């Protein structure tokens, strides 16, 4: 028997990995053991199915760390970043970080992680079994992979994914529609300011754009037109707006508070003020489904 320590370590590596993939992993393990060697390599199974690859290779602790705890930490960071950078930028950051972690970081370091796990198993075995032949026998007769648990986890994962998709997809669609509705409200803000200025000047509502001296707003991505009728603003959605709101209208109606300030009633909400002596604004023409409106525009 050779007395070369590296030869003994290589035999233990082969026994721990199993004959099926030894030629792929062992050269990398030997390289990782060299002083100052890079831990970078590539693992295609970890690229396509990292969630299951850790379980298949019986690395349960690593599976918990790399497939649950770190993604959970990324989610927390993404949630915190929302408060500083806004939802859109935060969501983009979270998507990029998750993609990079799942499809770049894990495949690059998967072989190194597996190497560390195998080294730990060998170290623990050497601490309890001193005979090298017995060490080889234990590793060779131990299970190298776990197919059953991967199948079970995959089955549960697909079921869970289906449940989450059934819940998340409608919620995301509603969220996207609310963003489209909000785009129209933002485009109406300059008109609201002009109507308030007009009322402050002569205590009456403008009949149309002509009374405001304002150019008609340029249609947006989701808005086909914005109309002023006796102070009331009508936002019509169309063009690229999704089906549930395309062709529908959201209204903003002005009135006057007890202090004389102009207040706005949106959509189906109750009026916030009263009509001035010069006459009421036009009625609200809203027919956008309430579920897609912001809270202040619902009944």
N, C-alpha and C positions, 0 to 999 in steps of 0.2 A: 504494500500500500504506500502511495506517495506521502511524503511528509510535508509537502508544500501546503501551507495553510490556505492559500487561495483555491487550491484544488479541492480541499475539503469543504470549503465554503460553497464552491460551485456545485458540488454534489448535493449539499443540503438545499441549495436554491432549487435545483432540478427536482428534488424530492418534494419540496414544498409547493412548487408551481404545478407539478404534474407533467406527464410526457406530451400532452396535446399541444401546449403552447410554449414549451421550454425554449425552443430555438428562437422564439421571438423575444422573450423576456430576459433570458440569462445573459446574453451579451450586454444588454442595457444595464442589468444589475451589476455586472462586473465593472462596467465603466463608471457607474455611480459610486462604486466603492473607492475609486481612485481619488487621491487627495486633490481638492480643488476642481473636481470634474463638474461639468454643467449638469443640472438636473432636467434640462429641456430635452424632450423627445415628443413623439406623437403617437396617440392611441386612437384608432378609428372607432372601435366599439364604444369608447368613452365619449367620442364626438357624437355618435348617433343616439346612444342610449345610456348616458352617464348615470341616470337615475337607477337603472337596472344593473349596469356594469359593476358598481360597487357591491351590490347584493350577490351577483353571480360569482364574484371573486371572494365572497365571504368577508368583506370588510365592513362589518355592520356599524362600528363606531365611526369610521370614515364616512359611511353613507349618511349617518345622522348629522355629521358636521358639515360635509360639503353639499349635501342635497337638501338639507332642511335649515340648519342654523345659519349658515352664511346667506342663503337666499332670503331668510327671514330678516336678517340684519340689513340686507340691501333694501328690503321693503320698508323698514323703519327709516333708513336714511332717505329713501324716496319720499316718505310721508313728511319728514322734517323739512326737506328741501322745498316742499310745496309752499310752506309758510314764507320762505325767503325769495323764491324765484318764480312762484306762480304755478298753477296746475299744468299748463301746457309744457313749459320748460322742464318741470319736474318729471312729468310722464315720459318725455323724450329721454331724459337722463336715465330714468329707471329702465326703460326699454333697452337703451344702449348698454348699460352696465350689466343687465341680465343676459343679453345676447353675448356680450364679450366674455362674461364669466362662464356661461354654459358651453359655448362653442369655440372658445379660444383657450381660456385659462385651464379648465379641467382637462381637455384633451392633451394639452402641452405637458401638464404635470401629473397626469394619471399614472404613468409608468413609475415615476418617482414615488408617488403615494403608495402604490402597490409594493414597491421595493422596501419602503419603510415598514409596511405591515409585515412583510415576509421576514425582514430582519428582526423585528420584535418577536415574532413567533419563534424563530430560531433561538434568540437570546433567552426567552422564557423556557424553552425546552432544554437548552444547555444548563440552565440553573437547576433543573430537576433530574435530568438524565445525563450522566457523565460519559457513558460509553458511546463513541461515535457511531458504531454499527446500530446500536439501539436507537440513536437519534434518527438515523436514516430510515429505519424500519417504521418508527412512529410517523414521520412525515409522509412516507410513501403510502402508508395505510390510512392516513387521515384524508377526509374528503377535500378535494382541491377546489371544487366549484359547488354551487348550489343552484340547480336548475329549478327545483320545485318552487322555492320561495320567489324566484323571479317570475315564474308563470302566474303565481297567485297575486303578486304585487302588480304585475301588468294588468291582470284581469280587474283588480280593484281600482287601479289607476284609470283605466278606460271608463269604468262605471262612474267614478268620481268626476272625471273630466266631462262626461256627458251631463251629469247633474249640474256642475258648475257652469257649463256652457248654456244649459237651459235657463239658468238664473241670470248669468252675466250678460248674455247677448241682448235680451230685451232691455235690460237696464242700460247697457251701452247705447242702444238705439235711441232710447228716450233721452239720454244725456246728449247725444249728437243733435237731436232735434231741438232741445232746449238751447244749445249753442247757436243754432241757426235762428231761432226766435230772438235770442239776445242780440244777434248781429243787426236785426231790424231796429231794435230799441236804441242801440248805440247810434245808428244812422239818423234817428229822429231827434237826437239831443240838440243839434244846432237849431232845428225848427222850434223846439220847445223854448229855447232861449230867445229866439226872435219873437215868438208869440207873447212871451212874458214882457219883453221890451215894448211891444205894440200896446199891450193892455196898460202898462204903466204910463204910456204917453197919452192915451185918450180914453181909457177905461172901456174899451170895447174889443171884441174878438175879431180877428181878421177873417174876411170871407174866403180868401184864397191866397195863393202865393203872391198875387199882384199887390195885395195890401201890405205885404211884408217887405217888398223890395229885395227878396231873397231869390236866388236861382233855384230851380227845382233840383232836389238832391239827385245825384247820380245813382242809378240802381246798383245795388251791391251783388255779391255772389248769390245770395239767396233771396234778394228783394227785387221785385219787378218795378214797383213804384211806391211813392209816398205822397199822399194827398192831404191837403188842408181844406177843411170845410167848416166855416164859422168857428175857427179855433181848434176843432177836433182833428187830430192827426190819424190817418188811416194808413197802415203799413200792409201792403199786399205781398205775400210770399210766392215765389215761383222760381223759374229758371232752374237752378241747381238744388233747390230745396227738396227735401225728401217728401215722398207721397203724402203722409198724414197732414202736412201743413201746406203743401204746394197748392196755390190757388186760394188759400184762406187769408183772412184779414185780421189784424190786431189793431185795436183803437186805443188812442190816448185822448182823454177829454179833460179840458181845463175847467176849473171852478175857482171860487174865491173863499178863503178861510175867514173866520171872524175878525182876524187882524188885518184883512185886506190883502193877504199874500196869495199869489196864484199857486194852486195845488193841482196835481194831476191824478186822475183816476185811470187805471190801466185795466183793459180787458173786462173781466166779469166782476171786478172788485166793486164794493159799495162806494158811492161818491164821498169824497173827502171834504167837500166844501159846498157852497151854495152858488146859485147863478147871480150874476151882477144885475144891476138895474138896467143896463144897456141891452140885456137879452142873453139867453142861454147859448152855450155852444151846441153844436150838432150832437146827436145821440151817438153812442158807441156802436161801431159796426162789427164788433169782434165775433168771429166764428172759428178761430183756432181752438182745437181741443184743449181743455183746461190743463190736462196732464202735462202738456209741453210748455206751459207758461211758467214764469217765475212766480214765487209765492204771492208777491204783492199784486199780481194780476188775476188771481183766482178769486172765486166768490168767498 
